[in-house]
């Protein structure tokens, strides 16, 4: 694995957003949710597919702040267009624990 330059890291825009809505995604190959996330006035609302159904119910996700990469090109996932990538950490059993801020921060805040 090669080292990442500071300039390369700065290009990755990791921002906080609040999950507004969650819908099932039955067409996904692996169990997933369709999320609508508010990233504040500058970035607006974005959609994402998240394979976190093992640990998070739809009800638990609504209102939760998450960290996402917001400057990837949109990606078509089956019939759904994902506009950002929610981040998390894999556990040994393959489930994903979401990366979330320890305390509430403004939507759109960028990872420092």
N, C-alpha and C positions, 0 to 999 in steps of 0.2 A: 504494500500500500504506500502510495507516495504522499508526501506532506501537502497540505492545502495552504495556499498563500493567503495572506490577510486580505488581499484584494478580491480573491475568489470568495472568501467567506462573506465579505461585505456585500456581495451581490445577492446573497440569499436573504430574502426579506421575511423574517420570522416575526409574526404579529399575533396579538391576542384578539380574540373575538368571542362573542357570547352566542351560544346556540339558541336560535329562535324557534326552530321547528325540527321535528324528527319524523321521518316516514320509513316504513319498511321498504326494502329493496329486494323483492323476491326474485328478480331476474339476475342478480349477482351470482357469480360462480361460487363464492364463499359467502356465508352469512354476513350481511352488512346493513347499515342504516344510511339513508339519504338525509343529510343535514343541511339546514339553511342557517348561516352564521352572519352576525352583524359585526363588521370590522370598523364601525364608526363612519363619520361623515366623509373622510378622505377616501376610504377604500370601498365603502358601501357593503351591501350584502353579497355573500358568495355561497355557492353550493359545494358540497363535498360528499363523497362516499367514504364511510369509515367502517372497517371490519372490527368493530368493538362490541358486537352483540353478546359475547360471552360474559363480559363484566359490567356492561352498562345497558340499562333499560332505556326506552325512549323517554320515559318520565324523568329519569335521573339525569339525562343529558340536557333537557330543556332548561335554560338559565345558567348552564355551566360555562365558565370561560375556558377556552382551549387555545393552544398555541398551534399556528399553522404557517406553512410556507405559502405566501400569497402571490409570489411572482413567477410561478411555473406557468407555462402555457396550459390552457384548458385541455383536459384529457377526456376522451370519450370512453365511458365504461358501460358497455352494452347500450341500453337506450338512454343513459344518463350522462350529462356533461358535467364533469367535476372541475371546479374553478380554483380549488386550493387543496393543499395536502395537510390534513390534521396530523400532528406528531404524537408519538408515544413510544413506549419501551416494551420490547418483547420479554415475557417471562419464560421460564424454562418449559412450561407447558404449551407455549405458542400463543397464549392470549396477550392482548395488548393493553397496557396501562397508559392512559392518556397523559401527555405532558401538559400540566396546568400551572398557572401562577399560584404562588403560596397565598397571596392576598389579591383582592380585587384591584384591577388597574383599568384605565380607560380603554375601551375598544379601539383597536388600531395601534395601541402602544407596541413599539418595536423592541425585540429582544436586545438588551444592551450588552 
